[in-house]
């Protein structure tokens, strides 16, 4: 299929993205744009124009053909008794799929080439399409466009940064093998994936010495490197750190992570009070399961096909989607979790929850956008948390002052006791001859 003509740099970048799809399904590039009607996240569709609604309906209708084809192929592979009719239906569906693929490429090619217009005039439709998933071959350029990383001055510094040494190099080397260890791109100490991941992490540690290197960030960079060359991945990561609250999350104090946990606990207490009480009764702290959600954006929780869908939305809507997906998971699993003790819940979060939406990521996205999320309330919680932290800091300063004062008083008492003892000795020396007479 041909992409409509447009700015050559954008089209070339879209076409040149590495064929390192994180998705297990060979149809992901098609199905991610169009979701099955039963699990289609269209929370804002009532605000779309009739033409835009018609476009979404067409995409969903074509997706039904995609699903029919996938099921037909699975049926054919699993049985030796293939009837002539099933082969005909499969052939027909495949023919329709080629049209779907072409429509998908034309649509996203148009979006890329007319990006400014889509961002300004077709924002609602763009949001809907992103929630349905960005096709793999367009993710590199669309992610760069979403975070305005297509023309960053820091890109020109990248090659020079690689020539420098970083105090974080040993830490980065130690952790690289733990980043997507099962992914072919990152397997092996001398793999291309590990080499470029080291380069990007090292370069960032040099441009942001306060943050330096934080282990969780390598999973985000690793995902970017599956989609685009290292220079582009570096620019996108810099932008994510600057504009998406990630830098605050990865600072040594991790104060922003504390805020996210505080806000998430409020949502849990407000919307799932029974589960919240159970967690507290088992001393199952929010940080024990949710910290990695915020630090790695679910990249260490879900298989890559699901995690990448969440990341698509994060690139457009920010950290809100992490709160939404987290709450959706708890809502979906509340009945099972309240029956488990602390150890049981830990195992459940590690082994059961990650694979619940493998077959239909859209079901998770739909549930996430049904979660009640009030941005104004979250802002109030941010101010509330800042007040609490400031008070704690003031109390700590006061405690430190009192401890210092106490230490000085102890030193003064010790000095006075020594002086008193010395004075007593002198009195004894003076009085002894008198008593001797």
C-alpha positions as CSV (number, residue, x, y, z in Angstrom):
1,X,0.0,0.0,0.0
2,X,1.2,3.5,-0.7
3,X,1.2,6.3,1.8
4,X,-0.1,9.6,0.4
5,X,2.5,12.1,-0.6
6,X,3.6,14.6,2.1
7,X,6.6,15.9,4.0
8,X,9.3,13.4,2.9
9,X,11.2,13.4,6.2
10,X,8.1,12.3,8.1
11,X,7.2,9.6,5.7
12,X,10.7,8.3,5.4
13,X,11.0,8.1,9.2
14,X,7.8,6.2,9.5
15,X,8.9,3.7,6.8
16,X,12.4,3.4,8.2
17,X,11.4,2.4,11.7
18,X,13.1,-0.9,12.8
19,X,11.2,-4.1,12.3
20,X,11.4,-5.0,15.9
21,X,7.8,-5.3,16.7
22,X,7.2,-5.9,20.4
23,X,3.9,-7.5,19.5
24,X,3.4,-11.3,19.4
25,X,0.6,-11.2,16.8
26,X,1.4,-10.9,13.2
27,X,-1.8,-8.9,12.7
28,X,-1.0,-6.4,15.4
29,X,-0.1,-3.6,13.0
30,X,-3.7,-3.9,11.7
31,X,-5.7,-4.9,14.7
32,X,-4.2,-2.3,17.0
33,X,-5.8,0.5,15.1
34,X,-9.2,-1.2,15.0
35,X,-10.7,-2.8,18.0
36,X,-13.6,-5.3,18.2
37,X,-16.9,-3.5,18.9
38,X,-17.3,-5.5,22.2
39,X,-14.2,-3.9,23.7
40,X,-13.7,-0.6,21.8
41,X,-12.7,2.4,23.9
42,X,-14.7,5.2,22.5
43,X,-15.3,7.4,25.6
44,X,-15.3,10.6,23.6
45,X,-17.1,9.4,20.5
46,X,-20.2,11.4,21.3
47,X,-18.2,14.5,20.6
48,X,-17.1,13.4,17.1
49,X,-18.6,14.7,13.9
50,X,-20.8,12.3,11.8
51,X,-18.0,11.8,9.3
52,X,-15.6,10.9,12.1
53,X,-18.1,8.5,13.6
54,X,-18.6,6.9,10.2
55,X,-14.8,6.5,9.9
56,X,-14.6,4.8,13.3
57,X,-17.5,2.5,12.5
58,X,-15.9,1.5,9.2
59,X,-12.7,0.7,11.1
60,X,-14.5,-1.4,13.6
61,X,-16.5,-3.2,10.9
62,X,-13.3,-4.1,9.1
63,X,-11.8,-5.3,12.4
64,X,-14.6,-7.9,12.6
65,X,-13.2,-9.3,9.4
66,X,-9.7,-9.3,10.9
67,X,-10.9,-11.3,13.9
68,X,-12.9,-13.7,11.7
69,X,-9.7,-14.3,9.7
70,X,-7.6,-14.8,12.8
71,X,-10.1,-17.3,14.2
72,X,-10.4,-19.1,10.9
73,X,-6.6,-19.4,10.6
74,X,-6.4,-20.8,14.2
75,X,-9.2,-23.3,13.3
76,X,-7.3,-24.4,10.2
77,X,-4.1,-24.8,12.1
78,X,-5.7,-26.8,14.9
79,X,-7.6,-29.3,12.7
80,X,-6.8,-31.6,9.8
81,X,-10.5,-31.6,8.7
82,X,-10.5,-28.4,6.7
83,X,-13.6,-28.1,4.6
84,X,-13.6,-26.4,1.2
85,X,-16.0,-23.8,2.6
86,X,-13.6,-22.8,5.4
87,X,-10.8,-22.3,2.9
88,X,-13.1,-20.1,0.8
89,X,-14.2,-18.0,3.9
90,X,-10.5,-17.6,4.9
91,X,-9.5,-16.5,1.5
92,X,-12.4,-14.0,1.4
93,X,-11.4,-12.6,4.8
94,X,-7.8,-12.4,3.8
95,X,-8.8,-10.4,0.8
96,X,-10.7,-8.0,3.0
97,X,-7.8,-7.8,5.3
98,X,-5.6,-6.5,2.5
99,X,-8.1,-3.7,2.1
100,X,-8.0,-3.1,5.8
101,X,-4.2,-2.9,5.8
102,X,-4.3,-0.5,2.9
103,X,-6.9,1.7,4.6
104,X,-4.9,1.7,7.8
105,X,-1.7,2.7,6.0
106,X,-3.5,5.5,4.1
107,X,-5.2,6.8,7.2
108,X,-2.1,6.9,9.4
109,X,0.0,8.2,6.5
110,X,-2.4,11.1,6.2
111,X,-2.3,11.7,9.9
112,X,1.5,11.8,9.9
113,X,1.7,14.1,6.8
114,X,-1.0,16.4,8.1
115,X,0.1,16.3,11.7
116,X,-0.4,19.9,12.7
117,X,-4.0,19.9,11.3
118,X,-4.9,16.7,13.1
119,X,-3.5,18.0,16.4
120,X,-5.4,21.3,16.1
121,X,-8.6,20.4,14.3
122,X,-9.2,16.6,14.7
123,X,-7.9,16.1,18.2
124,X,-10.9,14.0,19.4
125,X,-10.6,11.6,16.4
126,X,-6.8,11.4,16.9
127,X,-7.3,10.5,20.5
128,X,-9.8,7.8,19.6
129,X,-7.4,6.3,17.1
130,X,-4.5,6.4,19.5
131,X,-6.6,4.6,22.1
132,X,-7.3,1.9,19.6
133,X,-3.5,1.5,19.1
134,X,-0.9,3.0,16.7
135,X,0.1,0.6,14.0
136,X,3.6,-0.7,14.6
137,X,5.2,0.7,11.5
138,X,4.0,4.2,12.4
139,X,4.9,4.2,16.1
140,X,8.4,5.6,15.7
141,X,7.3,8.8,13.9
142,X,4.0,9.2,15.8
143,X,5.6,8.9,19.2
144,X,8.2,11.5,18.1
145,X,5.4,13.8,16.9
146,X,3.3,13.3,20.0
147,X,6.1,14.5,22.3
148,X,7.6,17.1,19.9
149,X,10.9,15.3,19.6
150,X,11.4,15.4,15.9
151,X,13.8,18.4,15.9
152,X,15.6,18.7,19.2
153,X,19.0,20.5,19.5
154,X,20.2,17.8,22.0
155,X,20.3,15.3,19.1
156,X,23.3,17.1,17.7
157,X,25.1,16.5,21.1
158,X,24.5,12.8,21.1
159,X,27.7,11.6,19.3
160,X,29.8,13.8,21.5
161,X,28.2,12.5,24.7
162,X,29.1,9.0,23.7
163,X,32.8,9.9,23.6
164,X,32.6,11.1,27.3
165,X,32.7,8.9,30.4
166,X,29.9,8.8,32.9
167,X,30.1,7.9,36.7
168,X,27.0,5.7,36.1
169,X,28.6,3.4,33.5
170,X,29.2,0.5,35.9
171,X,25.6,0.6,37.1
172,X,24.2,0.8,33.6
173,X,26.4,-2.2,32.5
174,X,25.2,-4.2,35.5
175,X,21.5,-3.7,34.8
176,X,21.4,-3.9,31.0
177,X,21.2,-7.7,31.0
178,X,18.1,-7.5,33.2
179,X,16.2,-5.3,30.7
180,X,14.0,-7.4,28.5
181,X,16.2,-10.5,29.0
182,X,13.9,-12.7,26.8
183,X,13.6,-10.3,23.9
184,X,15.8,-11.3,20.9
185,X,17.0,-7.8,20.4
186,X,18.6,-7.6,23.9
187,X,19.8,-11.2,24.3
188,X,23.5,-11.6,24.7
189,X,26.2,-9.4,26.1
190,X,27.4,-8.3,22.7
191,X,23.9,-7.8,21.2
192,X,23.1,-4.7,19.3
193,X,20.2,-4.0,21.7
194,X,22.4,-4.0,24.8
195,X,25.0,-1.8,23.0
196,X,22.5,0.9,22.0
197,X,20.6,0.7,25.3
198,X,23.9,1.4,27.1
199,X,24.6,4.3,24.8
200,X,21.3,6.1,25.4
201,X,21.3,5.5,29.1
202,X,24.9,6.8,29.4
203,X,24.2,9.9,27.2
204,X,21.2,10.8,29.4
205,X,23.2,10.4,32.6
206,X,25.6,13.0,31.2
207,X,22.9,15.6,30.2
208,X,21.0,15.2,33.5
209,X,23.6,14.6,36.2
210,X,21.0,15.1,39.0
211,X,19.0,12.1,38.0
212,X,21.9,10.2,36.4
213,X,20.7,6.7,35.9
214,X,17.7,4.9,37.4
215,X,17.1,1.2,36.7
216,X,13.4,1.4,35.8
217,X,14.1,4.0,33.1
218,X,16.0,1.4,31.0
219,X,12.7,-0.4,30.2
220,X,11.3,2.7,28.7
221,X,14.4,3.3,26.6
222,X,14.4,-0.3,25.6
223,X,10.9,0.0,24.2
224,X,11.8,3.1,22.3
225,X,14.8,1.3,20.8
226,X,12.5,-1.4,19.5
227,X,10.8,1.2,17.4
228,X,13.5,3.7,16.3
229,X,17.3,4.4,16.0
230,X,19.2,5.3,19.1
231,X,19.5,9.1,18.4
232,X,15.7,9.4,18.0
233,X,15.1,7.2,21.1
234,X,17.5,9.5,23.1
235,X,15.5,12.6,22.0
236,X,12.2,11.0,22.9
237,X,13.5,9.9,26.2
238,X,14.8,13.4,27.0
239,X,11.4,14.8,26.2
240,X,9.6,12.2,28.3
241,X,11.8,13.0,31.2
242,X,11.2,16.8,30.8
243,X,7.5,17.0,30.0
244,X,5.8,13.8,31.3
245,X,6.7,13.9,35.0
246,X,9.2,11.1,34.6
247,X,12.2,13.2,35.7
248,X,10.5,13.9,39.0
249,X,9.7,10.2,39.4
250,X,13.4,9.2,38.8
251,X,15.0,11.8,41.0
252,X,17.1,10.3,43.9
253,X,14.4,11.4,46.4
254,X,11.6,9.9,44.3
255,X,9.3,12.4,45.8
256,X,7.0,12.3,42.7
257,X,6.6,8.5,43.2
258,X,5.4,9.2,46.7
259,X,2.8,11.7,45.3
260,X,1.6,9.1,42.7
261,X,1.2,6.5,45.4
262,X,-0.6,9.0,47.6
263,X,-3.0,9.9,44.8
264,X,-3.6,6.3,43.9
265,X,-4.3,5.3,47.5
266,X,-7.0,8.0,47.5
267,X,-8.6,6.5,44.4
268,X,-8.5,3.1,45.9
269,X,-10.0,4.2,49.2
270,X,-12.8,6.2,47.4
271,X,-13.7,3.6,44.7
272,X,-12.8,0.3,46.2
273,X,-13.2,0.7,50.0
274,X,-13.6,-3.0,50.7
275,X,-10.4,-3.9,48.9
276,X,-8.6,-1.0,50.6
277,X,-9.6,-2.3,54.0
278,X,-8.4,-5.8,53.1
279,X,-5.0,-4.5,51.8
280,X,-4.6,-2.6,55.1
281,X,-5.6,-5.6,57.2
282,X,-2.9,-7.7,55.4
283,X,-0.3,-4.8,55.6
284,X,-0.2,-5.0,51.8
285,X,1.2,-1.6,51.0
286,X,0.3,0.2,47.7
287,X,4.0,0.8,47.0
288,X,4.5,-3.0,47.0
289,X,2.5,-3.5,43.8
290,X,2.1,0.0,42.2
291,X,5.6,1.5,42.3
292,X,6.7,-0.5,39.3
293,X,3.5,0.6,37.4
294,X,4.5,4.2,37.6
295,X,8.3,3.8,37.3
296,X,8.1,1.5,34.2
297,X,4.7,2.4,32.8
298,X,3.5,-1.2,33.0
299,X,6.4,-2.4,30.8
300,X,7.5,-4.8,33.5
301,X,3.9,-5.9,34.3
302,X,2.3,-6.8,31.0
303,X,3.6,-8.6,27.9
304,X,4.8,-6.1,25.3
305,X,1.8,-6.2,23.0
306,X,-0.4,-5.0,25.9
307,X,2.1,-2.7,27.5
308,X,2.8,-1.0,24.2
309,X,-0.9,-0.2,23.8
310,X,-0.8,1.5,27.3
311,X,2.4,3.3,26.2
312,X,0.6,4.6,23.0
313,X,-2.0,6.4,25.2
314,X,0.7,7.6,27.7
315,X,2.4,9.4,24.9
316,X,-0.8,11.4,24.2
317,X,-2.5,11.6,27.6
318,X,0.4,11.3,30.1
319,X,0.4,9.6,33.5
320,X,-3.4,9.6,33.8
321,X,-3.5,6.3,31.9
322,X,-1.3,4.7,34.5
323,X,-3.8,5.6,37.3
324,X,-6.7,4.4,35.1
325,X,-5.2,1.1,34.1
326,X,-4.0,0.4,37.7
327,X,-7.5,1.0,39.1
328,X,-9.1,-1.0,36.3
329,X,-6.9,-4.0,37.3
330,X,-8.0,-3.7,40.9
331,X,-11.6,-3.4,40.0
332,X,-11.4,-6.4,37.7
333,X,-9.7,-8.5,40.3
334,X,-11.3,-7.3,43.6
335,X,-13.4,-10.4,44.2
336,X,-10.4,-12.7,44.0
337,X,-8.0,-10.4,45.9
338,X,-10.2,-10.1,49.0
339,X,-10.0,-13.8,49.5
340,X,-6.2,-13.9,49.6
341,X,-3.6,-13.3,52.3
342,X,-0.5,-11.1,51.7
343,X,1.6,-13.9,50.1
344,X,-1.3,-15.0,48.0
345,X,-1.9,-11.4,46.7
346,X,1.8,-11.1,45.9
347,X,1.7,-14.2,43.8
348,X,-1.5,-13.1,42.2
349,X,0.0,-9.8,41.1
350,X,3.0,-11.5,39.7
351,X,1.5,-14.5,37.9
352,X,-2.2,-13.9,37.2
353,X,-2.8,-10.2,36.5
354,X,-0.1,-9.7,33.8
355,X,-1.8,-12.1,31.4
356,X,-5.5,-11.4,31.8
357,X,-5.7,-9.2,28.8
358,X,-3.4,-10.9,26.3
359,X,-6.2,-11.8,23.9
360,X,-7.9,-8.5,24.0
361,X,-5.9,-5.4,25.2
362,X,-8.9,-3.3,24.2
363,X,-10.9,-4.8,27.0
364,X,-8.4,-3.4,29.5
365,X,-8.3,0.0,27.7
366,X,-12.1,0.2,27.8
367,X,-12.2,-0.7,31.5
368,X,-9.5,1.9,32.2
369,X,-11.6,4.7,30.6
370,X,-14.6,3.7,32.7
371,X,-12.6,4.5,35.9
372,X,-13.6,7.7,37.6
373,X,-10.7,10.2,37.3
374,X,-11.0,13.8,38.2
375,X,-8.0,15.9,37.2
376,X,-9.0,18.8,39.5
377,X,-9.3,16.4,42.5
378,X,-5.8,15.0,41.6
379,X,-4.5,18.6,41.6
380,X,-6.0,19.2,45.1
381,X,-4.4,16.0,46.3
382,X,-1.0,17.2,44.9
383,X,-1.3,20.4,47.0
384,X,-2.5,18.4,50.0
385,X,0.5,16.0,49.6
386,X,2.9,19.0,49.3
387,X,1.5,20.5,52.5
388,X,1.9,17.2,54.3
389,X,5.5,16.9,53.1
390,X,6.3,20.5,54.0
391,X,5.0,19.9,57.5
392,X,7.0,16.7,57.8
393,X,10.1,18.6,56.6
394,X,9.4,21.3,59.2
395,X,9.0,18.7,61.9
396,X,12.2,17.0,60.8
397,X,14.0,20.3,60.8
398,X,12.7,21.0,64.3
399,X,13.7,17.5,65.5
400,X,17.1,18.0,64.0
401,X,17.4,21.4,65.8
402,X,16.3,19.9,69.1
403,X,18.8,17.0,68.7
404,X,21.6,19.5,68.0
405,X,20.5,21.6,71.0
406,X,20.4,18.4,73.1
407,X,23.9,17.4,72.0
408,X,25.3,20.8,72.8
409,X,23.6,20.7,76.2
410,X,25.1,17.3,76.9
411,X,28.5,18.6,75.9
412,X,28.0,21.6,78.2
413,X,27.0,19.3,81.1
414,X,30.1,17.1,80.5
415,X,32.3,20.2,80.5
416,X,30.7,21.5,83.7
417,X,31.1,18.1,85.3
418,X,34.8,18.0,84.4
419,X,35.2,21.5,85.7
420,X,33.4,20.6,88.9
421,X,35.6,17.5,89.4
422,X,38.8,19.6,88.8
423,X,37.6,22.2,91.3
424,X,36.9,19.5,93.9
425,X,40.4,18.1,93.4
426,X,41.9,21.5,94.0
427,X,39.8,22.1,97.2
428,X,41.0,18.7,98.5
429,X,44.6,19.7,97.8
430,X,44.1,23.0,99.6
431,X,42.3,21.6,102.6
432,X,44.4,18.5,103.2
433,X,47.4,20.4,104.9
434,X,45.0,22.3,107.1
435,X,43.5,19.1,108.4
436,X,46.9,17.6,108.8
437,X,47.8,20.3,111.4
